[in-house]
Amino acid sequence: MNFSMLHPADQIVTIMNRIYYSGMTTMTGGNLSIKDSDGTVWISPSGVDKGNLRREDIMQIKPNGEIIGIHRPSVEYPFHLGIYKRRPDLGAVLHAHPPALVAFSLIRKIPNTSIIPDAKLLCGEISIAAYACPGSAQLGENISKEFEKGINTVLLENHGVVVGAKDLFSAFMNFETLDYLARLEINAGTLGGVIHSISDKHMEMFKLKTSPQLESFHPVVRSSEEQAVRRDMCLLIKRAYNEQLFTSEQGTFSCRLSDGSFIITPAGKDRAYLEPEDLVLIRDGKCEAGKTPSRSVMFHMSMYEQHEDIKTVIVAHPPHLMAFAVTDNVFDARLIPESYIALKTIRKFPFGATFMQPELLAKEFSLKNPVSIIENDCAIAAGTSLTNAFDRLEVMEYSAKSLIQAKSIVGDVIKISDEEVEEIERVFNL
């Protein structure tokens, strides 16, 4: 989908739908706006169900102040107009109340953007605006003053967050990343231990991470196998996004074909709307012409070159599992039989392993060691098929979530004993 080609009203409906059904705002909470090229501001209505918005519900505010539409514009529209007045470079404003960011607003604390690399790059500097009544001139002044400093993300005391960007999808991507970061920090805090930030040196290394310039080729024939893999990958990628295992531009899926080539997700494409034609074919070290593969393509290539029995590799950022990536906590899979059968031993590797030394990292994998955690970066699951690898990813995240929730219950976590593990390995021939 080319989001920029949608009408402003359709963009607002689409993004509000994603925010609402991801649990990041309530039925009548939150508001979005877009500043059109002629100065018209398109904005979500007040008091209308955000889960069932239609394009005709979206309101217009003309440059002369005239309001057009079948409802009232959001009660917060004054601060949207105030931001556009002080920041003419911005083309969209997003305001919502996701629980994790509201939690930070209640304690007047800004999430630590240094624990994962994309957060620091996307969210930039964040500030806090003083509390004022919703819809008031004072709230508009408090928020606009922060944006006037050049800041694009503002946390509101006892309220929520406001994000501005050049367009609505960029605002949503930054908002989604910040919400993910807040949930990750809360999970890591619940898990316990010191939360580690990425060093400036490692951050500079990450900034150099780009999709490699591979020689291109033009595929002549598309086999039915390739077509089926493209279809099935898209279904699972969208499921991963809906389960919040991926974010809109984070998360990589690849699958090997029988001729040794493989299909991989593209760089910079929205995971929620990927179609089979968006995926990228890699053959003999060359890339399908006209497409840009994931930045981690060299790691996936190394995995398939070194392991004939591995058919699928997933790189993801599940918010509960990643709590182990940003702390010193060890993830022990001896929780329930299913988790040990699927995961066995979960090892942790240093930040940068996927893009600094992909060949060495790939050597550490096998079907007996199919999963790992990369510090402050990602989780990796490999398998014999699309469903096998995806199941491992889900089991990792569900197990991590169970461990974190167990921390809030009085009592000790009791793992499966060594004798019980031996029985599982014997019965299931592990």
C-alpha positions as CSV (number, residue, x, y, z in Angstrom):
1,M,0.0,0.0,0.0
2,N,1.2,3.5,-0.9
3,F,-0.1,5.2,2.2
4,S,0.7,8.7,0.9
5,M,-1.7,8.2,-2.0
6,L,-4.7,7.9,0.3
7,H,-7.0,10.9,0.9
8,P,-6.4,12.6,4.2
9,A,-9.7,11.4,5.6
10,D,-8.8,7.8,4.6
11,Q,-5.4,8.1,6.2
12,I,-6.9,9.2,9.5
13,V,-9.5,6.4,9.5
14,T,-6.8,3.8,8.7
15,I,-4.3,4.9,11.4
16,M,-7.0,5.5,14.0
17,N,-8.2,1.9,13.3
18,R,-4.7,0.6,13.9
19,I,-4.3,2.6,17.1
20,Y,-7.7,1.5,18.5
21,Y,-7.4,-2.2,17.7
22,S,-3.9,-2.3,19.0
23,G,-5.2,-1.2,22.4
24,M,-3.5,2.2,22.3
25,T,-6.6,4.3,22.8
26,T,-10.2,4.0,23.9
27,M,-13.5,4.2,22.0
28,T,-13.7,8.0,22.1
29,G,-10.1,8.8,23.1
30,G,-7.3,10.2,21.0
31,N,-7.3,12.4,17.9
32,L,-5.4,12.6,14.6
33,S,-4.9,15.5,12.2
34,I,-3.3,16.1,8.8
35,K,-2.5,19.6,7.4
36,D,-3.3,19.6,3.7
37,S,-1.2,21.4,1.1
38,D,-3.8,24.3,1.0
39,G,-3.6,24.8,4.8
40,T,-6.8,22.8,5.5
41,V,-6.6,20.7,8.7
42,W,-8.4,17.3,8.5
43,I,-9.1,16.0,12.0
44,S,-10.9,13.2,13.7
45,P,-14.3,14.1,15.3
46,S,-15.3,14.4,18.9
47,G,-17.2,11.7,20.7
48,V,-17.4,9.3,17.8
49,D,-16.4,5.6,18.1
50,K,-12.8,5.4,17.1
51,G,-13.2,1.7,16.2
52,N,-15.8,2.4,13.5
53,L,-14.7,5.7,11.9
54,R,-15.8,6.4,8.4
55,R,-14.2,8.8,5.9
56,E,-17.4,11.0,6.2
57,D,-16.8,11.3,9.9
58,I,-13.6,13.2,9.4
59,M,-13.8,17.0,9.9
60,Q,-12.2,19.9,8.1
61,I,-10.9,23.2,9.5
62,K,-10.2,25.7,6.8
63,P,-7.4,28.3,7.1
64,N,-10.1,31.0,7.7
65,G,-11.4,29.0,10.7
66,E,-14.5,27.6,8.9
67,I,-15.4,24.1,10.2
68,I,-16.9,21.6,7.7
69,G,-18.4,18.2,8.5
70,I,-21.2,16.3,10.1
71,H,-19.8,16.2,13.7
72,R,-17.8,18.5,15.9
73,P,-14.0,18.4,15.5
74,S,-12.0,16.9,18.4
75,V,-12.2,19.0,21.5
76,E,-8.4,19.0,21.3
77,Y,-8.3,20.7,17.9
78,P,-6.9,24.0,19.4
79,F,-3.6,22.4,20.3
80,H,-3.4,20.8,16.8
81,L,-3.8,24.2,15.2
82,G,-1.3,25.7,17.7
83,I,1.3,23.1,16.8
84,Y,0.9,23.8,13.0
85,K,1.2,27.5,13.6
86,R,4.5,27.2,15.5
87,R,5.8,24.3,13.4
88,P,4.9,24.9,9.7
89,D,7.3,22.0,8.8
90,L,4.9,19.4,10.4
91,G,2.2,17.8,8.3
92,A,0.5,15.6,10.9
93,V,-0.2,15.4,14.6
94,L,-1.2,12.3,16.6
95,H,-2.5,12.3,20.2
96,A,-3.5,9.1,22.1
97,H,-3.5,7.5,25.5
98,P,-1.8,4.1,25.4
99,P,-1.6,2.6,28.9
100,A,2.2,2.2,29.0
101,L,2.8,5.8,28.0
102,V,0.1,7.0,30.4
103,A,1.9,5.1,33.1
104,F,5.1,7.2,32.4
105,S,3.0,10.4,32.3
106,L,1.7,9.6,35.8
107,I,5.1,9.4,37.3
108,R,6.5,12.3,35.2
109,K,9.2,10.1,33.6
110,I,10.3,9.9,30.0
111,P,11.0,6.4,28.6
112,N,14.6,5.5,28.1
113,T,15.1,5.7,24.3
114,S,18.7,4.3,24.6
115,I,17.7,0.7,25.4
116,I,16.8,-0.1,21.7
117,P,18.5,1.5,18.7
118,D,15.4,2.3,16.6
119,A,13.8,4.2,19.4
120,K,16.6,6.7,19.7
121,L,16.6,7.3,15.9
122,L,12.9,7.5,15.4
123,C,11.7,9.3,18.6
124,G,14.5,11.8,19.0
125,E,14.3,14.1,22.0
126,I,11.2,13.8,24.1
127,S,9.9,16.4,26.6
128,I,7.0,16.7,29.1
129,A,4.3,19.3,28.9
130,A,2.7,20.5,32.2
131,Y,-0.9,19.4,32.9
132,A,-3.9,21.5,31.9
133,C,-7.5,20.7,31.3
134,P,-8.2,18.8,28.0
135,G,-9.3,21.2,25.2
136,S,-8.2,24.3,27.2
137,A,-6.1,27.2,25.8
138,Q,-3.6,26.5,28.5
139,L,-3.0,22.9,27.4
140,G,-2.6,24.1,23.8
141,E,0.0,26.7,25.0
142,N,1.9,24.1,27.1
143,I,2.1,21.6,24.3
144,S,2.9,24.2,21.5
145,K,5.8,25.6,23.6
146,E,7.5,22.3,23.6
147,F,7.0,21.8,19.9
148,E,8.4,25.3,19.3
149,K,11.7,24.1,20.7
150,G,12.0,21.7,17.8
151,I,10.8,18.6,19.7
152,N,8.4,16.3,17.9
153,T,7.3,14.0,20.8
154,V,5.8,15.4,23.9
155,L,4.5,13.4,26.9
156,L,1.6,15.1,28.7
157,E,1.4,15.0,32.5
158,N,-1.5,12.7,33.6
159,H,-2.8,12.5,30.1
160,G,-1.0,10.8,27.2
161,V,1.4,11.7,24.3
162,V,1.4,14.0,21.3
163,V,3.6,13.2,18.2
164,G,4.2,15.5,15.2
165,A,5.8,14.5,11.9
166,K,6.0,15.4,8.2
167,D,3.1,12.9,7.5
168,L,0.7,10.8,9.5
169,F,2.4,7.4,8.8
170,S,5.7,8.8,10.2
171,A,3.9,10.1,13.2
172,F,2.3,6.7,13.8
173,M,5.6,4.9,13.3
174,N,7.3,7.1,15.9
175,F,4.3,6.8,18.3
176,E,4.2,3.0,17.9
177,T,7.9,2.7,18.6
178,L,7.6,4.9,21.7
179,D,4.7,2.8,23.0
180,Y,6.7,-0.4,22.3
181,L,9.6,1.1,24.2
182,A,7.5,2.0,27.2
183,R,6.0,-1.5,27.4
184,L,9.5,-3.0,27.1
185,E,10.8,-0.8,29.9
186,I,7.9,-1.7,32.1
187,N,8.4,-5.4,31.4
188,A,12.1,-5.2,32.1
189,G,11.5,-3.3,35.3
190,T,9.0,-6.0,36.4
191,L,11.5,-8.7,35.6
192,G,14.0,-7.0,37.8
193,G,17.7,-6.2,37.5
194,V,19.6,-3.4,35.9
195,I,18.2,-2.2,32.5
196,H,21.2,-1.7,30.2
197,S,21.4,1.1,27.6
198,I,23.2,1.0,24.3
199,S,26.6,2.8,24.4
200,D,27.3,5.8,22.1
201,K,29.8,3.6,20.3
202,H,27.3,0.9,19.6
203,M,24.7,3.5,18.5
204,E,27.2,4.8,15.9
205,M,27.7,1.3,14.7
206,F,24.0,0.8,14.3
207,K,23.6,4.0,12.3
208,L,26.0,2.5,9.7
209,K,23.7,-0.5,9.3
210,T,22.1,-0.3,5.9
211,S,20.8,-2.8,3.4
212,P,23.9,-4.1,1.5
213,Q,24.2,-3.2,-2.2
214,L,23.8,-6.6,-3.8
215,E,24.1,-7.3,-7.5
216,S,20.6,-7.4,-9.0
217,F,18.8,-9.9,-11.3
218,H,15.5,-10.1,-13.1
219,P,13.5,-13.3,-12.3
220,V,12.2,-14.9,-15.5
221,V,9.9,-17.6,-14.1
222,R,8.0,-17.7,-10.7
223,S,7.5,-21.3,-9.5
224,S,4.4,-22.3,-7.7
225,E,6.6,-23.0,-4.7
226,E,7.8,-19.4,-4.7
227,Q,4.2,-18.1,-5.1
228,A,3.0,-20.3,-2.2
229,V,5.9,-19.2,0.1
230,R,5.2,-15.5,-0.7
231,R,1.5,-16.0,0.1
232,D,2.1,-17.9,3.4
233,M,4.9,-15.5,4.5
234,C,2.6,-12.5,4.1
235,L,-0.1,-14.2,6.2
236,L,2.3,-14.9,9.0
237,I,4.0,-11.5,8.8
238,K,0.6,-9.8,9.3
239,R,-0.2,-12.2,12.2
240,A,3.2,-11.3,13.8
241,Y,2.2,-7.6,13.4
242,N,-1.2,-8.1,14.9
243,E,0.3,-10.1,17.8
244,Q,2.8,-7.2,18.4
245,L,5.7,-9.4,17.7
246,F,6.6,-7.0,14.8
247,T,6.1,-3.3,14.6
248,S,5.2,-1.4,11.3
249,E,8.8,-1.4,10.1
250,Q,10.6,-3.8,12.4
251,G,10.7,-7.6,12.0
252,T,12.2,-9.8,9.3
253,F,11.0,-13.1,7.9
254,S,12.8,-15.3,5.4
255,C,12.2,-18.7,3.9
256,R,14.4,-20.9,1.8
257,L,13.2,-22.4,-1.5
258,S,14.1,-25.8,-2.7
259,D,16.6,-24.4,-5.3
260,G,18.6,-22.7,-2.6
261,S,17.3,-19.2,-3.1
262,F,15.3,-17.5,-0.4
263,I,12.5,-14.9,0.0
264,I,12.9,-12.1,2.6
265,T,10.9,-9.1,3.8
266,P,11.8,-5.7,2.3
267,A,13.4,-2.8,4.1
268,G,11.2,0.2,4.9
269,K,7.8,-1.4,4.1
270,D,4.8,-1.4,6.5
271,R,4.5,-5.0,7.9
272,A,0.8,-4.6,8.4
273,Y,0.1,-4.4,4.6
274,L,2.8,-6.4,3.0
275,E,1.7,-8.2,-0.2
276,P,3.4,-11.1,-2.0
277,E,4.9,-8.8,-4.6
278,D,6.6,-6.7,-1.9
279,L,8.8,-9.6,-0.8
280,V,12.3,-9.9,-2.1
281,L,13.9,-12.9,-3.8
282,I,17.6,-13.5,-3.1
283,R,19.4,-16.0,-5.5
284,D,23.1,-16.8,-5.7
285,G,23.9,-13.7,-3.6
286,K,22.0,-11.5,-5.9
287,C,18.8,-9.4,-5.2
288,E,15.6,-9.2,-7.2
289,A,15.9,-6.1,-9.3
290,G,14.1,-2.9,-8.1
291,K,13.7,-4.1,-4.5
292,T,15.6,-3.5,-1.2
293,P,15.9,-6.4,1.2
294,S,15.9,-6.3,5.0
295,R,19.1,-4.8,6.5
296,S,19.7,-8.2,8.1
297,V,19.8,-10.0,4.8
298,M,23.5,-11.0,5.1
299,F,22.7,-12.9,8.4
300,H,19.8,-14.7,6.7
301,M,22.1,-15.6,3.8
302,S,24.8,-16.9,6.2
303,M,22.2,-19.0,8.0
304,Y,21.1,-20.8,4.8
305,E,24.6,-21.2,3.5
306,Q,25.7,-22.9,6.8
307,H,22.6,-25.0,7.6
308,E,20.9,-27.1,5.0
309,D,18.2,-28.2,7.4
310,I,17.1,-24.7,8.4
311,K,14.4,-23.4,6.1
312,T,13.0,-20.3,7.9
313,V,14.6,-17.5,10.0
314,I,12.7,-14.9,11.9
315,V,14.2,-11.8,13.5
316,A,11.7,-10.1,15.8
317,H,11.3,-7.7,18.8
318,P,8.6,-9.2,21.1
319,P,8.1,-6.8,24.0
320,H,8.2,-9.4,26.8
321,L,11.1,-11.5,25.5
322,M,13.1,-8.3,24.8
323,A,13.0,-7.6,28.6
324,F,15.6,-10.3,28.8
325,A,17.6,-8.7,26.0
326,V,17.9,-5.4,27.9
327,T,18.7,-6.9,31.3
328,D,21.1,-9.5,32.6
329,N,18.3,-11.9,33.3
330,V,18.7,-15.4,31.8
331,F,15.8,-16.9,30.0
332,D,15.5,-20.6,31.1
333,A,13.0,-22.5,28.9
334,R,12.4,-25.2,31.6
335,L,9.0,-23.7,32.4
336,I,6.4,-26.0,30.8
337,P,7.1,-29.1,28.6
338,E,6.0,-27.2,25.5
339,S,8.5,-24.4,26.1
340,Y,11.5,-26.7,26.6
341,I,10.5,-28.9,23.6
342,A,10.3,-25.9,21.3
343,L,13.2,-23.8,22.6
344,K,15.6,-26.0,24.5
345,T,18.5,-23.6,25.5
346,I,18.0,-19.8,24.8
347,R,21.4,-18.2,24.4
348,K,22.2,-14.5,24.5
349,F,24.7,-12.8,22.1
350,P,26.2,-9.2,22.2
351,F,24.6,-6.2,20.5
352,G,25.5,-5.9,16.8
353,A,26.0,-9.7,16.2
354,T,23.5,-9.8,13.4
355,F,25.1,-7.0,11.3
356,M,28.7,-6.9,12.5
357,Q,29.6,-10.6,12.4
358,P,26.7,-12.4,10.7
359,E,28.7,-15.5,9.6
360,L,30.0,-16.1,13.2
361,L,26.5,-15.7,14.7
362,A,25.0,-18.1,12.1
363,K,27.5,-20.8,13.2
364,E,26.0,-20.8,16.6
365,F,22.6,-22.0,15.3
366,S,21.3,-25.5,14.6
367,L,18.0,-27.3,15.0
368,K,19.2,-28.2,18.5
369,N,19.9,-24.6,19.2
370,P,17.3,-22.8,17.1
371,V,16.7,-19.6,19.1
372,S,18.6,-16.8,20.6
373,I,18.4,-13.3,22.1
374,I,20.6,-10.4,20.9
375,E,21.3,-7.9,23.6
376,N,19.3,-4.6,23.2
377,D,18.4,-5.6,19.7
378,C,16.2,-8.6,18.8
379,A,15.2,-12.2,19.2
380,I,15.9,-14.9,16.5
381,A,13.9,-18.1,15.8
382,A,15.0,-20.7,13.1
383,G,13.0,-23.7,12.0
384,T,12.3,-26.4,9.4
385,S,9.3,-24.5,8.0
386,L,7.4,-21.2,8.3
387,T,5.1,-22.6,10.9
388,N,7.8,-24.3,12.9
389,A,9.9,-21.1,13.2
390,F,6.8,-18.9,13.9
391,D,5.6,-21.3,16.6
392,R,9.0,-21.0,18.3
393,L,8.8,-17.2,18.2
394,E,5.3,-17.3,19.8
395,V,6.4,-19.8,22.4
396,M,9.4,-17.6,23.4
397,E,7.2,-14.5,23.8
398,Y,4.4,-16.3,25.6
399,S,6.9,-18.0,28.0
400,A,8.6,-14.6,28.6
401,K,5.2,-13.1,29.4
402,S,4.4,-15.9,31.8
403,L,7.7,-15.3,33.6
404,I,7.2,-11.6,33.9
405,Q,3.7,-12.1,35.2
406,A,4.9,-14.6,37.7
407,K,7.1,-11.9,39.1
408,S,4.0,-10.0,40.3
409,I,2.8,-13.0,42.3
410,V,4.1,-13.7,45.7
411,G,6.2,-16.9,45.5
412,D,9.2,-18.4,43.7
413,V,9.2,-19.6,40.1
414,I,9.8,-23.4,40.2
415,K,11.4,-24.8,37.0
416,I,11.1,-28.3,35.6
417,S,13.7,-30.5,37.3
418,D,16.7,-32.1,35.6
419,E,15.1,-35.5,35.9
420,E,11.9,-34.2,34.3
421,V,13.9,-32.6,31.4
422,E,15.6,-36.0,30.8
423,E,12.2,-37.6,30.6
424,I,11.0,-35.0,28.0
425,E,14.2,-35.5,25.9
426,R,13.8,-39.3,26.0
427,V,10.0,-39.3,25.2
428,F,10.3,-36.6,22.4
429,N,13.7,-37.8,21.1
430,L,15.3,-34.3,21.5
